Amino acid sequence: MTENEQALVQLLKAYDNGEIDFTKVPAIQAIVRQEVARQVAQAVNPAEIKEQASLQLKNDQTSYNEQVNKILEQQGARLQEQASQLDVEGSSDSCWPTLTGVVKRSMKHRPNWTMNGKS
């Protein structure tokens, strides 16, 4: 161990034992702040954060659009089903008077049959 390393170990032991209070040494506080800022700047790249945020936004928009399209497709299918049911009901309603007239006319012209086959 070098002389500097030994001095550092002694200094850290003294700090751990409460013999040194670094909060009362402004020069050390400045050094610590500078080193923290340097390490944070290395770890946090603004361009990388912006790229990640843009990618996340794009993914969120894609997911949102997929969900909206799925809901719209479901609603469209439901509305088509309702429309086809209305078409069937509407066409049966419009055919009803015609069918009723045909049945009434055929009833006038049918033979008068009985259960034993004699009229």
C-alpha positions in Angstrom: 0.0 0.0 0.0 1.4 3.4 -1.0 1.8 6.3 1.4 -1.2 8.1 -0.1 -3.4 5.0 0.2 -2.4 4.6 3.9 -3.2 8.3 4.6 -6.6 7.8 2.9 -7.3 4.7 5.0 -6.4 6.6 8.2 -8.6 9.5 7.1 -11.6 7.3 6.4 -11.2 5.4 9.7 -11.1 8.7 11.6 -14.3 9.8 9.7 -16.0 6.5 10.6 -15.0 7.0 14.3 -16.6 10.5 14.3 -13.2 12.2 14.7 -13.6 14.2 11.5 -16.7 16.2 10.5 -16.4 16.9 6.7 -19.5 19.1 6.8 -17.3 21.8 8.4 -14.7 21.7 5.7 -16.0 23.8 2.7 -13.2 22.7 0.4 -14.1 19.0 0.8 -17.8 19.9 0.2 -16.9 21.6 -3.1 -14.7 18.7 -4.2 -17.6 16.2 -3.4 -20.1 18.4 -5.3 -17.8 18.6 -8.3 -17.2 14.9 -8.4 -20.9 14.1 -8.0 -21.8 16.5 -10.8 -19.1 14.9 -13.0 -20.3 11.4 -12.4 -24.0 12.4 -12.9 -23.0 14.1 -16.2 -21.3 10.9 -17.3 -24.2 8.7 -16.2 -27.0 11.0 -17.5 -26.6 11.8 -21.2 -29.3 14.4 -22.1 -29.4 13.3 -25.8 -29.9 9.7 -24.7 -32.7 10.7 -22.3 -34.4 12.6 -25.1 -34.1 9.7 -27.4 -35.5 7.3 -24.8 -38.4 9.7 -24.1 -39.2 10.0 -27.8 -39.1 6.2 -28.2 -41.4 5.7 -25.2 -43.8 8.4 -26.5 -43.9 6.7 -29.9 -44.6 3.3 -28.3 -47.3 4.8 -26.1 -49.0 6.4 -29.2 -48.8 3.2 -31.1 -50.3 1.3 -28.2 -53.1 3.9 -27.8 -53.9 3.8 -31.5 -54.1 0.0 -31.4 -56.5 0.1 -28.5 -58.6 2.8 -30.1 -58.7 0.8 -33.4 -59.7 -2.4 -31.5 -62.6 -0.6 -29.8 -63.7 1.0 -33.1 -63.7 -2.4 -34.8 -65.7 -3.9 -32.0 -68.2 -1.0 -32.0 -68.4 -1.2 -35.8 -69.1 -5.0 -35.7 -71.8 -4.4 -33.0 -73.4 -1.6 -35.1 -73.4 -3.7 -38.2 -75.1 -6.6 -36.3 -77.7 -4.2 -35.0 -78.2 -2.7 -38.5 -78.6 -6.2 -40.1 -81.2 -7.1 -37.4 -83.1 -3.8 -38.1 -83.0 -4.6 -41.8 -84.5 -8.1 -41.2 -87.1 -6.7 -38.9 -87.9 -3.8 -41.3 -88.2 -6.1 -44.3 -90.5 -8.5 -42.3 -92.6 -5.6 -41.2 -92.9 -4.3 -44.8 -93.8 -7.8 -46.0 -96.4 -8.5 -43.4 -99.3 -6.7 -45.1 -98.6 -8.6 -48.3 -98.4 -11.9 -46.6 -101.5 -11.2 -44.6 -103.4 -10.4 -47.9 -102.2 -13.6 -49.6 -103.2 -15.7 -46.6 -106.7 -14.1 -46.5 -107.2 -14.7 -50.2 -106.1 -18.3 -50.0 -108.5 -18.9 -47.1 -111.4 -17.8 -49.3 -110.6 -20.3 -52.0 -109.6 -23.3 -50.0 -111.9 -26.4 -49.9 -113.8 -27.1 -46.8 -112.1 -30.2 -45.5 -113.2 -32.1 -42.5 -111.3 -34.6 -40.3 -112.7 -37.7 -42.0 -111.9 -36.4 -45.5 -115.5 -35.5 -46.4 -116.7 -32.0 -47.0 
